[in-house]
């Protein structure tokens, strides 16, 4: 009986233990299934991607490809022609200083011309003096004749006038005597004398009038001779002076031609081209090109769609193969007013297809020994930029229920497990209303007091991130100070539901 009781009691214990084990296993299975179900549900709920919010530099720019050129290019020429090049003093690539003689012309013919011109000038001056002296002598003679003749004729006129006056006085006396005569005989005698006196007075009057006429005629002739001599003197002076001016001009021109044969560098720099060589007959045109390689500029072209956005003074970033990732800073100094405008610079291509292009000059603000003329430069002409600002891709911004721009962020929280020391990561989503600012090709500037670096920004999984999203932090292409981009993409699946404003809302 006791054995039976002991057996039954033992079976009950085994059954209880078995039931307990089954319950524990069942619980574990249910817990695991629930956990897997929860994880599955969580994965299904987390239907989005995230990126890490960081500050970056935003830039709106127009890209253009140009050529490195000297900032100061001088083309040297000479103001002479038909002269033989005797010696060339420089070669292409020579570094020269301002005032360096570039070449020497054969000036022997020019110096002979100067000698002949000086001789002609000396002869012209001698001929002038001789001709003027002769003309002056003729004028002096004419004036002397005038004064001599005038004096002689004045005396003859005066003498004739005095004779006429005497004759008139005698006639007056005879007339008075006749009137006072007492007898006829005396009166007849006086009358005869009066007749003779009247005839004499008439003859003298004729002589007087003839003397006056001769005087006037002589004066007219002598004055005419003076005028003619004076005119001859003026003509001789004018002709002689003209001849002297012309011969003096020939001397000056000969000297100028010799002076123009002295060709020196108008500026310091490097000889980049020579257009003459020894024994050439120089007929005008370019002799050499000098470029100042201490400073450079970029010459590029911008099409008609973008040229209205380009203005003097705009900041430019320049990259070249020679300088690698080093950005060269510059600024716009010239914008062509029309496609046909030209400067001293030469742009290899002014048109892309059939689209007119406008030349743009860019001065580089820094010097770099690696630069060389003719290098290709990739230019970014800055239209607008915002430095060290928060920015997100366009797809991260949506209108909230109030019609205001907003972003959605994911916060990570930890949940401590009761049975062990492990922690489980849980997520929570929330909305931040933002103010938008500058926009670039791929990003939008945002600002809010709630924004801090490191926030996980929720993105639709079907959104297209910018090509440089692995360098999120510098949309302009500059290397960002934050290189850790391992958290840029998290999660998976489709994004979630659209809200009433046409955006998305991962909180639903």
Secondary structure, 3 states (H helix, E strand, C coil): CHHHHHHHHHHHHHHHHHHHHHHHHHHHHHHHHHHHHHHHHHHHHCECEEEECCEEEEEEEEEEEEEEEECCEEEEECCCCCEEEEEECCCCCCEECCCCEEEEECCHHHHHHHHHHHHHHHHHHHHHHHHHHHHHHHHHHHHHHHHHHHHHHHHHHHHHHHHHHHHHHHHHHHHHHHHHCCCHHHHHHHHHHHHHHHHHHHHHHHHHHHHHHHHHHHHHHHHHHHHHHHHHHHHHHHHHHHHHHHHHHHHHHHHHHHHHCEEECCCCEEEEEECCCCCCEECCCEEEEEECCCCEEEEEEEECCCHHHCCCCCEEEEEECCCCCCCEEEEEEEECCCCCCCCCCCCCCCEECCEEEEEEEEEECCCCCCCCCCCEEEEEEEEEEEEEEEEEEHHHCEECCCCCEEEEEEEEEEEECCCCCCEEEEEEEEEEECEEEEECCCEEEEECCCCCCCCEEEECCCCCCCCCHHHCCCCCCCCCCCCCCCCCCCCECCCCEECCCCCEECCC
